[in-house]
Amino acid sequence: MATIYLAEDLQHDRKIAIKVLRSGIAAALGAERFLREIETTARLHHPHIPPLYDSGEVDGFLHYVMPYVGRLAAMGGAANRLAAVEAAV
């Protein structure tokens, strides 16, 4: 449904994870489910769930930003899809 990217928050000098909704999924199923995921994640407060830093839309791509926890296995198998990028958030 989405791809998770490892990025660098240049303003705060920290690694972050950016989850981006795939455009094909958004076109086929709509963005409502991803938007609900963002809302739910924003309300959660649990020591084993990373908090939501930011969310939005850039060039038609919905995304949300969370801390990079350093353990790829904790990200639901995203290790195979994780790509390194640089981004200023």
C-alpha positions as CSV (number, residue, x, y, z in Angstrom):
1,M,0.0,0.0,0.0
2,A,2.9,2.4,0.8
3,T,6.6,2.6,0.6
4,I,8.8,3.7,3.5
5,Y,11.9,5.8,2.9
6,L,14.7,6.5,5.2
7,A,15.5,10.2,5.2
8,E,17.5,12.9,7.0
9,D,15.7,15.7,8.8
10,L,18.3,18.4,8.1
11,Q,16.6,21.0,10.3
12,H,16.8,18.7,13.4
13,D,19.8,16.5,12.5
14,R,18.0,13.2,12.8
15,K,17.0,10.2,10.8
16,I,13.3,9.9,9.9
17,A,11.1,7.5,8.1
18,I,8.6,8.8,5.5
19,K,5.7,6.6,4.5
20,V,4.4,7.5,1.1
21,L,1.2,6.1,-0.5
22,R,1.9,4.5,-3.8
23,S,0.2,6.4,-6.7
24,G,-1.3,3.2,-8.2
25,I,-2.9,2.2,-5.0
26,A,-4.3,5.7,-4.5
27,A,-5.8,5.7,-8.0
28,A,-7.3,2.2,-7.6
29,L,-8.6,2.2,-4.0
30,G,-8.6,5.9,-3.1
31,A,-6.7,7.6,-0.4
32,E,-9.3,7.3,2.4
33,R,-7.7,4.3,4.0
34,F,-4.3,5.9,4.1
35,L,-5.8,9.1,5.5
36,R,-7.5,7.1,8.3
37,E,-4.2,5.5,9.0
38,I,-2.7,8.9,9.4
39,E,-5.5,10.0,11.8
40,T,-5.2,6.8,13.8
41,T,-1.4,7.0,14.1
42,A,-1.6,10.7,15.2
43,R,-3.9,9.7,18.1
44,L,-1.8,6.7,19.4
45,H,0.4,7.1,22.4
46,H,2.3,3.8,23.1
47,P,6.0,3.2,23.9
48,H,6.2,0.6,21.0
49,I,4.5,2.8,18.3
50,P,6.5,5.7,16.8
51,P,4.7,9.0,17.0
52,L,3.6,11.0,14.0
53,Y,5.9,14.0,13.3
54,D,4.1,15.4,10.2
55,S,1.8,14.5,7.3
56,G,0.7,16.0,4.1
57,E,0.7,15.9,0.3
58,V,3.5,16.8,-2.0
59,D,3.0,16.7,-5.8
60,G,0.0,14.5,-5.4
61,F,1.6,12.0,-3.0
62,L,0.2,11.5,0.4
63,H,2.8,10.9,3.1
64,Y,3.5,10.9,6.8
65,V,6.7,11.3,8.8
66,M,7.8,9.3,11.9
67,P,11.0,8.8,13.7
68,Y,13.4,6.2,12.4
69,V,13.7,3.6,15.1
70,G,16.8,1.8,13.9
71,R,15.2,-1.6,13.8
72,L,13.9,-2.5,10.4
73,A,12.2,-5.6,11.6
74,A,9.9,-3.5,13.8
75,M,8.7,-1.7,10.7
76,G,6.6,-4.7,9.5
77,G,9.0,-6.2,7.0
78,A,9.7,-2.9,5.3
79,A,13.5,-3.7,5.3
80,N,13.2,-5.0,1.7
81,R,11.5,-1.8,0.5
82,L,13.5,0.8,2.5
83,A,15.4,3.1,0.2
84,A,17.9,5.8,1.4
85,V,17.0,9.3,0.3
86,E,17.9,12.8,1.5
87,A,15.0,15.1,2.4
88,A,14.6,18.3,4.3
89,V,11.5,18.2,6.5
